[in-house]
Amino acid sequence: MNVVLPAALQQQIFRHLEASYPNEGGGFLLGSLSADTVTIADTVQVENTFEASEQYHRYAMTPLDWARLEDEADERGLTLVGYYHSHPDSPAIP
């Protein structure tokens, strides 16, 4: 699967995650799917709802966030194709 992420959106994600530091930040990726390619058209920041004292190494969103963004994507003729979140000061491993 190929993923097309325009440089401007990548920078938007980086700015968001840097601003969230030292806590984890995250959001959704809206775009389109075709054959073997996912094209990212927009990103939407989503508030970290994990307990405040744990946000430095945990990220959570609510089911309502997920439903809201699916509806927003549909209204815009897009698909919710994924999400992103950071791993500040720790490796990206389970």
C-alpha positions in Angstrom: 0.0 0.0 0.0 1.3 3.4 -1.0 0.6 6.5 1.1 0.7 10.0 -0.3 1.1 12.6 2.4 1.8 16.1 1.0 4.7 17.9 2.7 2.5 20.7 3.9 0.3 18.3 5.8 3.3 16.5 7.2 4.6 19.8 8.5 1.1 20.5 10.0 1.3 17.2 11.9 4.8 17.9 13.1 3.8 21.4 14.4 0.8 19.9 16.2 2.8 17.1 17.9 5.6 19.6 18.8 3.0 21.9 20.4 1.5 18.9 22.3 4.9 18.1 23.9 5.6 16.9 26.5 2.3 15.1 26.2 1.2 12.8 23.4 -0.8 14.4 20.7 -2.8 12.9 17.8 -5.5 13.3 15.2 -7.1 11.8 12.2 -6.1 11.5 8.6 -8.8 12.2 6.0 -8.4 11.2 2.4 -9.2 8.8 -0.3 -8.4 5.2 -1.3 -7.8 3.9 -4.8 -6.4 0.6 -5.7 -3.1 0.4 -3.8 -2.8 4.1 -2.8 -4.1 6.1 0.2 -4.0 9.9 -0.5 -4.1 12.1 2.6 -6.1 15.3 1.9 -6.4 16.8 5.4 -5.6 16.2 9.1 -7.8 16.9 12.1 -6.3 17.3 15.5 -8.1 15.4 18.3 -7.8 16.2 22.0 -6.0 13.7 24.1 -8.7 12.5 26.6 -6.4 10.2 28.6 -6.1 11.0 32.3 -4.0 14.2 32.5 -1.3 12.7 34.7 -0.8 9.9 32.1 -0.8 12.0 28.9 3.0 12.2 28.7 3.0 8.6 27.6 -0.6 7.7 26.7 -3.0 9.0 24.0 -6.8 8.4 23.8 -9.7 9.7 21.9 -13.4 9.1 22.5 -15.8 7.0 20.3 -17.6 10.3 19.8 -14.5 11.8 18.2 -14.3 8.9 15.9 -18.0 9.1 14.9 -17.8 12.9 14.5 -14.8 12.7 12.2 -16.3 9.9 10.1 -19.4 12.1 9.6 -17.1 15.1 8.7 -15.2 13.0 6.2 -18.4 11.8 4.6 -19.7 15.4 4.3 -16.5 16.4 2.6 -16.5 13.5 0.2 -13.5 12.0 2.0 -12.8 8.8 4.0 -11.3 8.6 7.5 -8.2 6.7 6.4 -6.2 6.6 9.6 -4.9 8.5 12.6 -1.6 9.6 14.0 -0.2 10.1 17.5 3.2 10.8 19.0 5.5 8.9 21.3 7.4 11.7 23.1 10.5 10.6 24.9 9.9 6.9 24.3 10.2 4.4 21.4 7.2 3.7 19.2 6.7 0.1 20.5 3.7 -1.6 22.2 
